[in-house]
Amino acid sequence: MQLVLPNYVARSGDGMEFCMKVKHMTFLAMYTTIALTIFVVEAMLPPLAPIPGIKLGLANVVTLWLLYYATWKDALCVLLMRILIASMVTGQMVSFSYSLCGGLFCFVAMALLFRLLGKKHIPFISVIGALFHNLGQICIAMVILRSASILVYLPMLTISGILTGAFTGLCAWFASRRLRKDQVWFIR
């Protein structure tokens, strides 16, 4: 029986490249675990408002963190894994499409703003991300429900998106200010 290795291993001249790939995957798995843990803890908190779907979105701190310290590809990978695993573990595969659409809308907005504005505007970028997350969920709800009546929630979700996005962004910003570069788990 022959062992078939992935292309990046077969092409590498020495074992160092393979070790770096394994280290990179390990860091991504660690950040995915951190994001999932935050998601689960937040799910145990009482609702912020009597309006369905309003959450702090604290797991987004990990996405912001990775956009700040790693690459957009790493941040996207962790985001997608968190959404998939969280939906499977919580048994809420029905909400998978809502989470995925909201997460992708949020991610694209934040990744573009990080590229345009730089790393100094984390709270603002987080607010825009939260607003786009809500917009993405409203869009998928309109598609699934085949009704625009869901737009009634948009003003309330806009207010909550500004507040929760600012809180999440401030958490990520304060964490980035408190830790030195050598204290951060680098992926690169």
C-alpha positions, 0 to 999 in steps of 0.5 A: 500500500502506497501512502499518498501525500498532498501536493504541497508535501510531495513538492517540498524539498525538505521537511521544514515546509511540511512542518510549517504547514502543520503549524499553520493548520494547528494555529487555525484549529486553535483559533477555530476552537477559541471562536467556537468556545466564545460562541457557545458561552455567548449562546448561554447568556440571556438574550440582550433584547426581546427581538429575535436574533440580537446577539453580541457576536463576540466570536467576531473578535477572533475574525477581527483578530485574524484580519489584524494579525494574520491574513484574510484567507486565515480569517475566512477559513476560521470563520467558515469552520466556526459557522459549520461546526457551530451549526452542526454541534448546536443542531441548528442546521436550519440557521446555517444559511443565516449564519453563513450569509451574515458571516460572509457579508460581514467578512467581506465588508471588514476585509475590504475596510481593513485593506482600505483603512488599515489597522487603526480603525478596528471599532469602526470596521467592527460596526460596519461588519455587524451592520453587514452581518444583519443585512446579510441575514435580512437578505437570506431571510427575504429569499427563504421566506419569499417576503420583504416583510422581514425588512420591518426588523432592519431599523432595530437590527441597525441600532443593535448592530451599531451597539454590538459592533462597537462593543466587539470592535472595542474588545478586539481593539483593547486586546490588540493594544494590550498584547505585544507582538511576541505575545500573539499566536502568530500564524505566519 
